[in-house]
Amino acid sequence: MGAQSAGRFGLVGSGWRSEFFVRLARQLPERLSVSGVVTRSAERGAEVESQWGVPTFRSIGDMLAAERPEFVITSVPWPVNPVVIKELVEFGVPVLAETPPAADLDGLRDLWQAAGSSGLVQVAEQYLHMPGHAARLALVREGVIGEVTSVQVSSTHLYHAVSMIRHLLGAGFQEAAVSARSFTAPLADPLSRDGWTGGSAPKPASTTIATLEFAGGMGLYDFTDNQWWNPLRARRIVIRGSLGEVVDDRVVRLADPRSPVESPLIRRQTGIDLNLEGFDLDHISFDGRVVYRNEWQGAHFSEDDLAVVSLLCQMTAWCRDEAAEPYPLADGCQDHQISLAIGESLRSGTPVTTTREAWAR
C-alpha cells in the first residue's frame, strides 16, 4: 500500500492562531497541507497570500468551490465562532472549531441544537495531546495509581484546564459544583506573547483558585494572569488516586501492601551535548517502557506544536474513518460550561452548580 496523501484543511480567519496552523503544515508537508484561508477583505487576503504562501477567499463557499478540503478550522473571535461552525455544517464539511465553540451558555445551547446532531464538529482542544499530559493520561488509564480521586492543575486557563481535569478524573458529563475565589498580588511580568517587555517592576496579578466537585472526585483549578508565558510562574499537575499519585513527572504507588515505590517519567531528549540526532523529544518512558513516542521526529517541534500536530493528524484520520473522534463538540461545550461557572462563582461570591445539558445525553 502506498503512502497516504497529506491531510488538506482550510481555515476561516487570519489571526495569529491561523498562522500557527499554516506554519505547522509548512513544516510537515508530507502529512498536512492548506487548501486556503477565508479572510474578510481583499487587502488582508493579499497580505496572507504574500506572507503565508496560501490562497485566500472572501467566503466559505468560494473556498469550498475552489478545492474542497477534508476539514475546515474555524479560527475566529468567540462571538463569530458558532456562526461560522453552523455555515460549515450546512455545507456538510467536517469542522475543527477553535476553543471555545461559543461565547456563553446560551450560545453553546443554540450551537448544539443547530449542529450537535450533525456529527461533523470537533473542537481544537490540544492539551491532552501534549507529550507530558499524554504520558500521564496513559498511566492513569492503565490504573497505575488506582482510581483517580482528585486532579490539581496549575498550568493553563479555564476550559483547557477543565478538559484536563475532566478527562484525568474520568468525570465525563457529570454536573459540577464550582466554588471560585480570586486573589491579587504583585508579580513581575517580563514576557508576553509579543516578546520580552524589558521591564521587571511588579504589577498586580490575579490568581484564581476554584474547586470543581464531581460525583466521583474533585478538581482544583489554579491559574495566575499570563501564567502561560510568565517564566516566574511554573506549571504543575497533581493526580491523586486510590493507590498512589502523579506529581508532575514523579509517580508513587503501592507495589505491594508494604512497598510504596517511586518511578519518574523520563524524557529522552536528543541533540544535547554530543548527541547529533537533532534537537527533538524522542520519547517518554516509565519503568523501562515507552508511554509516549514522538511520531514527528525531525520536525523539531515544541511540545505545544506536537500537541496541535497530533490533533490535526487525528482529525485527518477521523475524516477518513481511520481513527476515533479527536474531541467531540459535546466535550468542548461541557468544558466551557464549567469554565463559565468558574467566572459566575467569582462574580457572585457563591458556589455554582452546573446543569445537565442536551449535549450530555
Disulfide bonds with the S-S distance in Angstrom:
none
